[in-house]
Amino acid sequence: MKPVLFLDFDRTLFDTDQFYDWMGPNRFERILELVGGHIEQPDYASYLYPDVVSFLKKVRKSHRIVILSFALNLILQRKKLRGSGILPLVDDVIISEGKDGMTGKGGAAKEYLARIGDPGWEHVFVDDLPDNINEVKTMNPDIRCIRIDRKSMTQGMLQGDMLQPDAVVKNLTELENIL
């Protein structure tokens, strides 16, 4: 058994902002066309950050890699995950459809660790959003939470009395160095 490395997908492994730029201003209409198969699918793998594949190949030797993602549109999220080509490099995928409590990422991580028989390793959660870090840390105080800050964004700013991440990295190379 290896420690679990929970990795967010959007803005951690996948350049979601660039993908949204491809969609254009009518994003919601375009999403419906994509999930309905009415337009040609983009090359989802081209939206992976350049450090993703090499990172996953290296780190899977020492960690059980679990994609822990949130999705408003489950069909689109599955298309992005499959199309990215990284599924053979990860052990499990969890797509949360809730934003807090037992339905969010904190509850999903807790449930996953209970199901696999948490052996007491130092598990790690990586996400770009402070809200998700706060939730996971609150529900799973033993998980080391790391914030990835690929692009400084106002939504990434720490707010109020949220729990602080244990570390902040700018890319997966920095993450690999502190695992």
FITI-841387 format. One record per atom (N, C-alpha, C): atom name; x, y, z; residue in one letter. Coordinates in pm, whole numbers. Each point is the difference from the previous one (the first is absolute). Last residue first. Layout:
N
ATOM   atom        X        Y        Z   rest
ATOM     CA        X        Y        Z      A
...
END
This chain:
179
ATOM   atom        X        Y        Z   rest
ATOM      N      707     1615     -199      L
ATOM     CA      -76     -121       37      L
ATOM      C       84      -94       85      L
ATOM      N      142      425     -212      I
ATOM     CA      -39        1      141      I
ATOM      C      -83     -121       42      I
ATOM      N      176       73     -452      N
ATOM     CA      113       23       91      N
ATOM      C      -39       -1      146      N
ATOM      N     -327      -30     -352      E
ATOM     CA       79     -124        8      E
ATOM      C      113       15      101      E
ATOM      N     -252      384     -101      L
ATOM     CA      -76      -96       80      L
ATOM      C       80     -128       19      L
ATOM      N      174      325     -289      E
ATOM     CA       12       43      141      E
ATOM      C      -75      -96       92      E
ATOM      N      -51      -78     -451      T
ATOM     CA      140      -26       36      T
ATOM      C       24       41      144      T
ATOM      N     -417       93     -202      L
ATOM     CA       12     -137       49      L
ATOM      C      144      -39       32      L
ATOM      N     -162      516       48      N
ATOM     CA       -8     -101     -106      N
ATOM      C       23     -137       61      N
ATOM      N      -14      395      269      K
ATOM     CA      -40       64     -126      K
ATOM      C      -17     -101     -115      K
ATOM      N      -75      -30      570      V
ATOM     CA       95      -24     -109      V
ATOM      C      -53       67     -126      V
ATOM      N      -63      -17      581      V
ATOM     CA      -49       53     -128      V
ATOM      C      109      -23     -102      V
ATOM      N     -163     -223      517      A
ATOM     CA      102       52      -91      A
ATOM      C      -70       56     -124      A
ATOM      N     -253     -145      365      D
ATOM     CA      129      -34       62      D
ATOM      C      116       51      -84      D
ATOM      N     -484      254        8      P
ATOM     CA       63     -122      -55      P
ATOM      C      132      -25       73      P
ATOM      N     -399      253      259      Q
ATOM     CA      108       25      -95      Q
ATOM      C       51     -132      -58      Q
ATOM      N     -506      129      192      L
ATOM     CA      123      -69       36      L
ATOM      C      102       21     -111      L
ATOM      N     -382      371       83      M
ATOM     CA       25     -130      -62      M
ATOM      C      130      -61       50      M
ATOM      N     -258      431      103      D
ATOM     CA       58      -92       96      D
ATOM      C       20     -140      -58      D
ATOM      N      -21      433     -324      G
ATOM     CA      -58      -19      132      G
ATOM      C       77      -96       88      G
ATOM      N      153      -41     -493      Q
ATOM     CA     -100       91       52      Q
ATOM      C      -37      -37      143      Q
ATOM      N      389      -54     -439      L
ATOM     CA      -47      -52      128      L
ATOM      C      -93      102       63      L
ATOM      N       70      -54     -540      M
ATOM     CA       45       74      118      M
ATOM      C      -57      -63      126      M
ATOM      N      -87     -122     -470      G
ATOM     CA       98      -77       74      G
ATOM      C       49       68      126      G
ATOM      N     -299      192     -323      Q
ATOM     CA      -72     -110       65      Q
ATOM      C       96      -87       80      Q
ATOM      N      173      356     -257      T
ATOM     CA      -69       50      118      T
ATOM      C      -78     -111       69      T
ATOM      N      446     -118     -267      M
ATOM     CA     -138       37      -32      M
ATOM      C      -65       53      127      M
ATOM      N      501     -170     -242      S
ATOM     CA      -61       72      112      S
ATOM      C     -137       48      -42      S
ATOM      N      230     -439     -187      K
ATOM     CA      -24      139      -42      K
ATOM      C      -62       69      120      K
ATOM      N      150     -424       85      R
ATOM     CA       60       12     -133      R
ATOM      C      -12      141      -55      R
ATOM      N      -33     -246      469      D
ATOM     CA      -31      136      -43      D
ATOM      C       68       23     -135      D
ATOM      N     -159     -408      381      I
ATOM     CA       78       27     -120      I
ATOM      C      -49      134      -56      I
ATOM      N       -5     -238      514      R
ATOM     CA      -67       82     -100      R
ATOM      C       94       20     -118      R
ATOM      N      -58     -392      402      I
ATOM     CA       91       86      -74      I
ATOM      C      -80       74     -106      I
ATOM      N      -55     -323      482      C
ATOM     CA      -66       72     -110      C
ATOM      C       96      101      -61      C
ATOM      N      -13     -484      313      R
ATOM     CA       80      119      -30      R
ATOM      C      -61       66     -124      R
ATOM      N     -261     -313      369      I
ATOM     CA       44       11     -140      I
ATOM      C       80      129      -15      I
ATOM      N     -224     -127      409      D
ATOM     CA      128      -69      -18      D
ATOM      C       52        5     -144      D
ATOM      N     -433      182      155      P
ATOM     CA      113       77       54      P
ATOM      C      137      -66      -19      P
ATOM      N     -492       -7     -220      N
ATOM     CA      108      -99        2      N
ATOM      C      128       67       53      N
ATOM      N     -408      247      -44      M
ATOM     CA      -57     -135       13      M
ATOM      C      105     -109       14      M
ATOM      N      129      460      -52      T
ATOM     CA      -96       -4      110      T
ATOM      C      -50     -142       23      T
ATOM      N      284       85     -369      K
ATOM     CA       73       10      127      K
ATOM      C      -93      -10      121      K
ATOM      N     -190       19     -433      V
ATOM     CA       71     -127       17      V
ATOM      C       72       -2      134      V
ATOM      N     -218      404     -118      E
ATOM     CA      -95     -110       22      E
ATOM      C       70     -132       25      E
ATOM      N      263      377     -112      N
ATOM     CA      -62       19      130      N
ATOM      C      -94     -117       32      N
ATOM      N      187       16     -428      I
ATOM     CA      104      -31       99      I
ATOM      C      -61        7      140      I
ATOM      N     -271      141     -349      N
ATOM     CA       14     -146       -1      N
ATOM      C      105      -45      101      N
ATOM      N      -62      463      -61      D
ATOM     CA     -122      -58       57      D
ATOM      C       11     -153        9      D
ATOM      N      347      252     -217      P
ATOM     CA        6        0      146      P
ATOM      C     -125      -60       65      P
ATOM      N      190     -128     -500      L
ATOM     CA      -96       86       69      L
ATOM      C       10      -11      152      L
ATOM      N      257     -258     -336      D
ATOM     CA       30      142      -20      D
ATOM      C      -90       90       83      D
ATOM      N      195     -516      114      D
ATOM     CA     -109       70      -67      D
ATOM      C       41      145      -17      D
ATOM      N      152     -525      220      V
ATOM     CA       49      117      -75      V
ATOM      C     -115       60      -78      V
ATOM      N      132     -367      438      F
ATOM     CA     -105       54      -86      F
ATOM      C       55      126      -65      F
ATOM      N      199     -476      274      V
ATOM     CA       16      137      -46      V
ATOM      C     -117       35      -92      V
ATOM      N      174     -376      428      H
ATOM     CA      -68       24     -125      H
ATOM      C        9      148      -35      H
ATOM      N      273     -352      319      E
ATOM     CA      -24      143      -16      E
ATOM      C      -58       22     -139      E
ATOM      N      -91     -465      265      W
ATOM     CA      103       72      -74      W
ATOM      C      -27      149        4      W
ATOM      N     -269     -377      187      G
ATOM     CA       70       97       83      G
ATOM      C      115       69      -70      G
ATOM      N     -326     -329     -185      P
ATOM     CA      105      -61       82      P
ATOM      C       79       99       85      P
ATOM      N     -519      -52     -230      D
ATOM     CA      108       96       24      D
ATOM      C      107      -59       92      D
ATOM      N     -383     -204     -295      G
ATOM     CA       67      -44      120      G
ATOM      C      124       84       28      G
ATOM      N     -337       49     -356      I
ATOM     CA      121      -74      -34      I
ATOM      C       75      -50      123      I
ATOM      N     -411      250       49      R
ATOM     CA      -26     -115      -87      R
ATOM      C      127      -80      -31      R
ATOM      N       18      410      246      A
ATOM     CA      -68     -102       81      A
ATOM      C      -20     -127      -82      A
ATOM      N      175      375     -220      L
ATOM     CA       99      -55       93      L
ATOM      C      -61     -107       89      L
ATOM      N     -291      229     -294      Y
ATOM     CA       98      -80      -75      Y
ATOM      C      101      -66       94      Y
ATOM      N     -313      307      182      E
ATOM     CA      -64     -126      -39      E
ATOM      C       99      -92      -73      E
ATOM      N      147      434      106      K
ATOM     CA      -22      -76      124      K
ATOM      C      -59     -138      -31      K
ATOM      N       45      308     -355      A
ATOM     CA      132      -48       44      A
ATOM      C      -15      -89      123      A
ATOM      N     -388      211     -156      A
ATOM     CA       43     -102      -97      A
ATOM      C      136      -58       40      A
ATOM      N     -177      363      248      G
ATOM     CA      -72     -124       26      G
ATOM      C       44     -112      -92      G
ATOM      N      185      423      -78      G
ATOM     CA       39      -45      134      G
ATOM      C      -65     -133       36      G
ATOM      N     -117      226     -407      K
ATOM     CA      130      -67       -6      K
ATOM      C       45      -52      136      K
ATOM      N     -524       63      -42      G
ATOM     CA      111       69      -63      G
ATOM      C      129      -80        3      G
ATOM      N     -427     -116      209      T
ATOM     CA      -13      -12     -145      T
ATOM      C      115       65      -74      T
ATOM      N      -56        1      484      M
ATOM     CA       25     -137      -44      M
ATOM      C      -12      -15     -151      M
ATOM      N       78      494      145      G
ATOM     CA      -39     -111       85      G
ATOM      C       32     -135      -61      G
ATOM      N      -35      374     -362      D
ATOM     CA       40        7      140      D
ATOM      C      -45     -125       74      D
ATOM      N      -67       88     -480      K
ATOM     CA      100      101       31      K
ATOM      C       39        5      148      K
ATOM      N     -177     -401     -385      G
ATOM     CA      -40       91      107      G
ATOM      C      112       95       33      G
ATOM      N       29     -363     -310      E
ATOM     CA      -98       92      -57      E
ATOM      C      -51       99      103      E
ATOM      N      466     -327     -107      S
ATOM     CA      -96       50       98      S
ATOM      C      -94       95      -70      S
ATOM      N      332     -413     -157      I
ATOM     CA      -57      127      -45      I
ATOM      C     -110       37       98      I
ATOM      N      460     -338      -31      I
ATOM     CA     -122       34       74      I
ATOM      C      -46      135      -53      I
ATOM      N      363     -427     -141      V
ATOM     CA      -56      131      -31      V
ATOM      C     -129       14       82      V
ATOM      N      497     -320        6      D
ATOM     CA     -145       18       13      D
ATOM      C      -38      141      -40      D
ATOM      N      446     -166      -70      D
ATOM     CA      -60     -119       59      D
ATOM      C     -152        8        9      D
ATOM      N      353      226     -381      V
ATOM     CA      -57       22      133      V
ATOM      C      -68     -128       48      V
ATOM      N      202       60     -438      L
ATOM     CA      105       39       94      L
ATOM      C      -52       24      141      L
ATOM      N     -272     -106     -397      P
ATOM     CA       88     -115       29      P
ATOM      C      109       31      104      P
ATOM      N     -301      356     -141      L
ATOM     CA      -63     -103       83      L
ATOM      C       87     -123       23      L
ATOM      N       79      420     -276      I
ATOM     CA       73      -30      124      I
ATOM      C      -59     -114       82      I
ATOM      N     -145      234     -434      G
ATOM     CA       94     -110      -13      G
ATOM      C       72      -39      128      G
ATOM      N     -362      336     -148      S
ATOM     CA      133       49       38      S
ATOM      C      106     -109      -12      S
ATOM      N     -474      -77      -72      G
ATOM     CA       69       59     -113      G
ATOM      C      140       49       32      G
ATOM      N     -286     -171      345      R
ATOM     CA       34     -105      -96      R
ATOM      C       86       55     -114      R
ATOM      N     -158      316      314      L
ATOM     CA       90      -97       64      L
ATOM      C       44     -108      -99      L
ATOM      N     -320      315     -144      K
ATOM     CA      130       65       20      K
ATOM      C      100      -99       60      K
ATOM      N     -445     -145      -47      K
ATOM     CA       62       17     -132      K
ATOM      C      140       61       14      K
ATOM      N     -261      -32      389      R
ATOM     CA       47     -133      -43      R
ATOM      C       68        8     -136      R
ATOM      N     -204      388      161      Q
ATOM     CA      118      -31       81      Q
ATOM      C       58     -136      -40      Q
ATOM      N     -405      138     -202      L
ATOM     CA      115       76      -50      L
ATOM      C      125      -34       79      L
ATOM      N     -397     -193      151      I
ATOM     CA       33      -53     -132      I
ATOM      C      122       72      -57      I
ATOM      N     -188      152      414      L
ATOM     CA       71     -128       13      L
ATOM      C       44      -56     -136      L
ATOM      N      -96      499      185      N
ATOM     CA      -46      -82     -112      N
ATOM      C       84     -128       -3      N
ATOM      N       83      292      343      L
ATOM     CA     -140       38      -17      L
ATOM      C      -62      -84     -111      L
ATOM      N      436     -132      319      A
ATOM     CA      -57       28     -132      A
ATOM      C     -145       43       11      A
ATOM      N      520     -120      266      F
ATOM     CA     -137       48       15      F
ATOM      C      -54       29     -139      F
ATOM      N      415     -351      192      S
ATOM     CA      -45      114      -78      S
ATOM      C     -143       37       37      S
ATOM      N      456     -314      100      L
ATOM     CA     -117       39       79      L
ATOM      C      -48      133      -56      L
ATOM      N      348     -439     -126      I
ATOM     CA      -53      128      -47      I
ATOM      C     -126       25       81      I
ATOM      N      426     -308      143      V
ATOM     CA     -144        8      -13      V
ATOM      C      -37      140      -49      V
ATOM      N      451     -361       81      I
ATOM     CA      -48      126      -56      I
ATOM      C     -151       -8      -24      I
ATOM      N      401     -225      324      R
ATOM     CA     -123      -41      -67      R
ATOM      C      -64      129      -48      R
ATOM      N      541      -40       79      H
ATOM     CA     -132       37       51      H
ATOM      C     -111      -67      -80      H
ATOM      N      478      -51      -93      S
ATOM     CA        2       19      145      S
ATOM      C     -138       29       61      S
ATOM      N       81      -72     -474      K
ATOM     CA       86     -103       62      K
ATOM      C       -6        9      152      K
ATOM      N     -213      318     -287      R
ATOM     CA      -81     -120       21      R
ATOM      C       82     -116       58      R
ATOM      N      189      428     -131      V
ATOM     CA      -60       -4      133      V
ATOM      C      -83     -126       24      V
ATOM      N      217       93     -431      K
ATOM     CA       98      -10      111      K
ATOM      C      -69      -29      133      K
ATOM      N     -269       70     -386      K
ATOM     CA       82     -120      -20      K
ATOM      C      100      -20      114      K
ATOM      N     -265      394      -11      L
ATOM     CA      -79     -117       34      L
ATOM      C       81     -129      -13      L
ATOM      N      206      406     -135      F
ATOM     CA      -24       -2      145      F
ATOM      C      -75     -127       39      F
ATOM      N       62       86     -457      S
ATOM     CA      125      -43       62      S
ATOM      C      -15       -8      152      S
ATOM      N     -370      166     -241      V
ATOM     CA       25     -142      -31      V
ATOM      C      129      -48       67      V
ATOM      N     -126      471       56      V
ATOM     CA      -93      -98       56      V
ATOM      C       43     -145      -24      V
ATOM      N      186      461     -133      D
ATOM     CA       68      -82      100      D
ATOM      C      -82     -119       49      D
ATOM      N     -153      346     -327      P
ATOM     CA      113      -78      -53      P
ATOM      C       68      -93      101      P
ATOM      N     -530      120       20      Y
ATOM     CA      122       79       20      Y
ATOM      C      119      -87      -39      Y
ATOM      N     -469      -85     -237      L
ATOM     CA       76      -37      119      L
ATOM      C      119       95       14      L
ATOM      N     -302        6     -374      Y
ATOM     CA      -28       93      110      Y
ATOM      C       66      -44      131      Y
ATOM      N        9     -254     -412      S
ATOM     CA       77      122      -23      S
ATOM      C      -23      103      111      S
ATOM      N     -242     -415      -20      A
ATOM     CA      138      -19       49      A
ATOM      C       83      127      -18      A
ATOM      N     -447      -31     -175      Y
ATOM     CA        5       27      145      Y
ATOM      C      142      -13       54      Y
ATOM      N     -206      114     -478      D
ATOM     CA      109      -85       46      D
ATOM      C       21       29      147      D
ATOM      N     -493       74     -204      P
ATOM     CA      135       57       -8      P
ATOM      C      103     -106       39      P
ATOM      N     -482     -108     -237      Q
ATOM     CA       65       11      130      Q
ATOM      C      139       62      -17      Q
ATOM      N     -432       91     -327      E
ATOM     CA      121      -81       14      E
ATOM      C       66       26      135      E
ATOM      N     -528       65      -39      I
ATOM     CA      120       63      -56      I
ATOM      C      119      -92       25      I
ATOM      N     -429     -132      142      H
ATOM     CA      -37       77     -117      H
ATOM      C      116       76      -63      H
ATOM      N      -71     -299      414      G
ATOM     CA       67      -54     -116      G
ATOM      C      -31       75     -128      G
ATOM      N     -132       81      478      G
ATOM     CA      -97      -62      -89      G
ATOM      C       61      -60     -125      G
ATOM      N      258      239      320      V
ATOM     CA      -51     -121       66      V
ATOM      C     -103      -71      -85      V
ATOM      N      182      408     -170      L
ATOM     CA      106     -100       23      L
ATOM      C      -57     -129       59      L
ATOM      N     -289      372      -60      E
ATOM     CA       38      -56     -130      E
ATOM      C      106     -110       16      E
ATOM      N     -124      242      383      L
ATOM     CA     -112      -85      -44      L
ATOM      C       31      -66     -134      L
ATOM      N      308      313      159      I
ATOM     CA        4     -121       83      I
ATOM      C     -111      -95      -42      I
ATOM      N        4      425     -199      R
ATOM     CA      108      -85      -54      R
ATOM      C       12     -131       79      R
ATOM      N     -294      333      154      E
ATOM     CA      -53      -55     -125      E
ATOM      C      101     -100      -59      E
ATOM      N      140      241      373      F
ATOM     CA     -102      -97       38      F
ATOM      C      -65      -65     -122      F
ATOM      N      336      347      -63      R
ATOM     CA       52     -122       62      R
ATOM      C     -109     -104       27      R
ATOM      N       78      435     -289      N
ATOM     CA     -124      -75       26      N
ATOM      C       33     -137       60      N
ATOM      N      356      300     -125      P
ATOM     CA      -89       72       93      P
ATOM      C     -130      -74       34      P
ATOM      N      434     -296     -145      G
ATOM     CA      -52      130      -41      G
ATOM      C     -101       57       98      G
ATOM      N      292     -422      -31      M
ATOM     CA     -146       -6       -9      M
ATOM      C      -60      132      -47      M
ATOM      N      467      -38       89      W
ATOM     CA      -35      -74     -122      W
ATOM      C     -152       -3      -20      W
ATOM      N      163      179      400      D
ATOM     CA       28       92     -111      D
ATOM      C      -37      -65     -133      D
ATOM      N      -23     -266      382      Y
ATOM     CA     -113       92       -8      Y
ATOM      C       21      104     -109      Y
ATOM      N      356     -292       84      F
ATOM     CA     -112      -77      -54      F
ATOM      C     -124       90      -14      F
ATOM      N      371      177      218      Q
ATOM     CA       29       -9     -143      Q
ATOM      C     -113      -77      -71      Q
ATOM      N      -25       21      464      D
ATOM     CA      -19      134      -55      D
ATOM      C       25        1     -151      D
ATOM      N       82     -395      252      T
ATOM     CA     -142       25      -21      T
ATOM      C      -25      137      -61      T
ATOM      N      405     -352       37      D
ATOM     CA      -10      146      -14      D
ATOM      C     -143       36      -40      D
ATOM      N      189     -434      293      F
ATOM     CA      -64       38     -127      F
ATOM      C      -17      151       -4      F
ATOM      N      180     -217      383      L
ATOM     CA       58      -82     -106      L
ATOM      C      -40       51     -138      L
ATOM      N     -129      264      354      T
ATOM     CA      111      -67       68      T
ATOM      C       75      -85     -102      T
ATOM      N     -398      238     -109      R
ATOM     CA       97      101       43      R
ATOM      C      112      -57       87      R
ATOM      N     -380     -337      -56      D
ATOM     CA       -6      131      -65      D
ATOM      C       92      101       70      D
ATOM      N       -9     -442      192      F
ATOM     CA       24       -6     -144      F
ATOM      C        9      140      -62      F
ATOM      N      141     -208      511      D
ATOM     CA     -106       69      -70      D
ATOM      C       32       -9     -150      D
ATOM      N      192     -356      356      L
ATOM     CA       29      112      -89      L
ATOM      C     -128       54      -61      L
ATOM      N      215     -333      424      F
ATOM     CA     -123       48      -62      F
ATOM      C       37      122      -83      F
ATOM      N      280     -424      203      L
ATOM     CA       18      136      -49      L
ATOM      C     -127       37      -74      L
ATOM      N      149     -397      388      V
ATOM     CA      -87       50     -106      V
ATOM      C       37      145      -31      V
ATOM      N      325     -419      194      P
ATOM     CA      -82      115       37      P
ATOM      C      -78       51     -121      P
ATOM      N      114     -517        4      K
ATOM     CA       74      127      -10      K
ATOM      C      -88      113       51      K
ATOM      N       50     -581       36      M
ATOM     CA      -83      118        0      M
ATOM      C       88      125        0      M
END
